[in-house]
Amino acid sequence: MEIPVVEAIKLTKDYKGTRAVDCLSLKIEEGEIFGFLGPNGAGKTTTILMLLGLTEPTSGLAKICGYNAAREPLGVKRITGYLPENQGFYEELTAKENLRYVSRLNSIPDKEASVKIDESLQAVGLTDVANRETGKFSRGMKQRLGIANVLIKDPRLVILDEPTSGIDPDGVSHILDIIEGMSRERGITVLLSSHQLHQVQKICHRVGIMVKGHMVAEGPIERLGKEMLGGGQNLLEVQLSQISPELIDTIKNITGVISVASSDDVLSVMSDTDMRAVISRTIFENGSLPLQIKTQDYTLEEIYMKYFRQE
């Protein structure tokens, strides 16, 4: 059985009588992009610090690729890249010189580092400005350089804290493409902490929502949306050319259909599986015409607000 890249086991942290993280349990597998969500003060940063071995848990365990983060922080450091929200560089140095400095801090031999620096700059689209002073970089360029920085040591895990904050739409698109490429092409696991919910929805395989130190929801966005309907059910809305009582009764009797409601020319069908094909065929066979069929899909923002309000 493969060891998860990230594993939290009843992870708990108290600060002066206040519980910042409360009994968090979580697994993130290799190659996943995991969206780590929650309002300010929810416990996200404290969790990240415990995963990095930068603060010790009050109780519980944080493990990265099997390393105990509190007891083996150097092992965690070797295989983890961390990009904080405000990445700092020596602005009088060029992009390449900054990466050279970081590679030496990580004890990477200069010859090997030269290859890694060129590869990392190419991966983030900064090859053309490799010899430009970073003080002349835009915020988006600095964020891309920050990602190049974490790629230098071939990490198994990359933790990104608000990587698109304050960046223009074109720059955001570029960074999201880079993050997806890290997962898809390199098999790197990404823990993405962000308030940009539409961006998280676009690229993350799963999300976890933290509120007041608790993980209140965790899983694929599609599943969390279905759970908002209740028990993983599907809601289908069909606009018809005509609705008859006979058609409603026929649809109610289809195996898997839970309920049918009608309003004007729209049927709302609740089912335990996706039944678009079966229901469309039934409508045709009963002499009606489906003018529009749509499923009820919840956005990540709607899911997030539901759990935020519950707390």
Rosetta blueprint (number, residue, H / E / L):
1 M L
2 E L
3 I L
4 P L
5 V L
6 V E
7 E E
8 A E
9 I E
10 K E
11 L E
12 T E
13 K E
14 D E
15 Y E
16 K L
17 G L
18 T E
19 R E
20 A E
21 V E
22 D E
23 C E
24 L E
25 S E
26 L E
27 K E
28 I E
29 E L
30 E L
31 G L
32 E L
33 I E
34 F E
35 G E
36 F E
37 L E
38 G L
39 P L
40 N L
41 G L
42 A L
43 G L
44 K H
45 T H
46 T H
47 T H
48 I H
49 L H
50 M H
51 L H
52 L L
53 G L
54 L L
55 T L
56 E L
57 P L
58 T L
59 S E
60 G E
61 L E
62 A E
63 K E
64 I E
65 C L
66 G L
67 Y E
68 N E
69 A L
70 A L
71 R L
72 E L
73 P H
74 L H
75 G H
76 V H
77 K H
78 R H
79 I H
80 T E
81 G E
82 Y E
83 L E
84 P L
85 E L
86 N L
87 Q L
88 G L
89 F L
90 Y L
91 E L
92 E L
93 L L
94 T E
95 A H
96 K H
97 E H
98 N H
99 L H
100 R H
101 Y H
102 V H
103 S H
104 R H
105 L H
106 N L
107 S L
108 I L
109 P L
110 D H
111 K H
112 E H
113 A H
114 S H
115 V H
116 K H
117 I H
118 D H
119 E H
120 S H
121 L H
122 Q H
123 A H
124 V L
125 G L
126 L L
127 T H
128 D H
129 V H
130 A L
131 N L
132 R L
133 E E
134 T H
135 G H
136 K H
137 F L
138 S L
139 R H
140 G H
141 M H
142 K H
143 Q H
144 R H
145 L H
146 G H
147 I H
148 A H
149 N H
150 V H
151 L H
152 I L
153 K L
154 D L
155 P L
156 R L
157 L E
158 V E
159 I E
160 L E
161 D E
162 E L
163 P L
164 T L
165 S L
166 G L
167 I L
168 D L
169 P H
170 D H
171 G H
172 V H
173 S H
174 H H
175 I H
176 L H
177 D H
178 I H
179 I H
180 E H
181 G H
182 M H
183 S H
184 R H
185 E H
186 R H
187 G L
188 I L
189 T E
190 V E
191 L E
192 L E
193 S E
194 S L
195 H L
196 Q L
197 L H
198 H H
199 Q H
200 V H
201 Q H
202 K H
203 I H
204 C L
205 H L
206 R E
207 V E
208 G E
209 I E
210 M E
211 V E
212 K L
213 G L
214 H E
215 M E
216 V E
217 A E
218 E E
219 G E
220 P L
221 I H
222 E H
223 R H
224 L H
225 G H
226 K H
227 E H
228 M H
229 L H
230 G L
231 G L
232 G L
233 Q L
234 N E
235 L E
236 L E
237 E E
238 V E
239 Q E
240 L E
241 S L
242 Q L
243 I L
244 S L
245 P H
246 E H
247 L H
248 I H
249 D H
250 T H
251 I H
252 K H
253 N L
254 I L
255 T L
256 G L
257 V E
258 I E
259 S E
260 V E
261 A E
262 S E
263 S E
264 D L
265 D L
266 V E
267 L E
268 S E
269 V E
270 M E
271 S E
272 D L
273 T L
274 D L
275 M L
276 R H
277 A H
278 V H
279 I H
280 S H
281 R H
282 T H
283 I H
284 F H
285 E H
286 N L
287 G L
288 S L
289 L L
290 P E
291 L E
292 Q E
293 I E
294 K E
295 T E
296 Q L
297 D L
298 Y L
299 T L
300 L H
301 E H
302 E H
303 I H
304 Y H
305 M H
306 K H
307 Y H
308 F H
309 R H
310 Q H
311 E L
